[in-house]
Amino acid sequence: MNDRVEQIRERLEGELNPLHLDIIDDSASHAGHAGALSGGGHFQATIVSAAFDGKSAVQRHRMVYSALGDMMTNEIHALSMKALTPSEHQTKGNP
């Protein structure tokens, strides 16, 4: 696993204490893209955390961006995320 994925994982685990966390580095499929040329990666994340309970989608995304901090301006060019509560995750048929 690459260093950026590990950094993302460490920051999200430290701030959000997720019950489930899946991070995919999709940077290779964006080769040649302006963001990729500047060094920023493209990532997909599924984050399941009780910290999201009672929060809107916008609030959840802000929590994730806050946890990632300066990575959002340097190492991460694009982040697609699913930020779910544990009950939402179970409702969607996930363990």
C-alpha positions in Angstrom: 0.0 0.0 0.0 1.3 3.4 -0.8 2.4 6.1 1.7 -0.4 8.5 0.9 -3.1 5.8 1.5 -1.4 5.1 4.9 -1.3 8.8 5.8 -5.0 9.2 4.9 -5.8 6.1 6.9 -3.9 7.3 10.0 -5.5 10.7 9.9 -9.0 9.4 9.5 -8.6 6.7 12.1 -7.1 9.3 14.6 -10.0 11.8 14.1 -13.0 9.7 13.3 -12.4 6.3 14.9 -14.1 4.5 12.0 -15.7 1.1 12.4 -15.0 0.5 8.7 -12.5 2.3 6.4 -11.8 1.5 2.8 -9.4 3.7 0.8 -8.7 3.2 -2.9 -5.9 5.0 -4.7 -7.4 5.7 -8.2 -4.6 8.0 -9.3 -3.3 5.8 -12.1 -6.6 6.1 -14.0 -6.2 9.9 -14.0 -2.7 10.1 -15.4 -2.2 13.2 -17.5 -4.9 15.1 -15.6 -3.9 18.5 -14.4 -4.2 17.6 -10.7 -2.2 14.4 -11.3 0.6 16.4 -13.0 0.9 18.6 -10.0 1.4 15.6 -7.8 -2.0 15.3 -6.2 -3.7 11.9 -6.1 -7.2 10.8 -6.7 -8.8 8.7 -4.0 -12.1 7.0 -3.1 -13.0 6.3 0.5 -15.8 4.6 2.4 -15.8 5.8 6.0 -18.2 4.3 8.6 -18.1 6.2 11.9 -20.4 6.9 14.8 -19.0 10.4 14.7 -21.3 11.0 11.7 -24.5 10.4 13.7 -26.8 13.4 13.5 -24.6 15.1 10.9 -25.6 16.2 7.4 -23.7 15.1 4.4 -21.9 18.5 4.2 -21.0 18.3 7.9 -19.6 14.8 7.4 -17.5 15.9 4.4 -16.2 18.8 6.4 -15.2 16.5 9.2 -13.2 14.3 6.7 -11.6 17.4 5.1 -10.6 18.7 8.6 -9.1 15.3 9.5 -7.0 15.3 6.4 -5.9 18.9 6.8 -3.0 20.0 4.6 -3.2 16.8 2.6 -6.2 18.3 0.8 -4.0 21.0 -0.7 -0.9 18.9 -1.5 -1.2 15.1 -1.6 -4.9 14.9 -2.5 -6.3 16.4 -5.7 -9.6 14.6 -5.6 -11.5 12.6 -2.9 -14.7 10.8 -3.6 -16.3 9.6 -0.4 -19.1 7.8 1.2 -19.4 9.0 4.9 -21.9 6.7 6.6 -23.1 6.1 10.1 -23.0 2.5 11.4 -26.8 2.1 11.0 -26.6 3.5 7.4 -23.8 1.0 6.6 -25.9 -1.9 7.9 -29.0 -0.7 6.1 -27.2 -0.8 2.8 -26.5 -4.6 3.4 -23.0 -4.3 4.6 -21.7 -6.3 7.6 
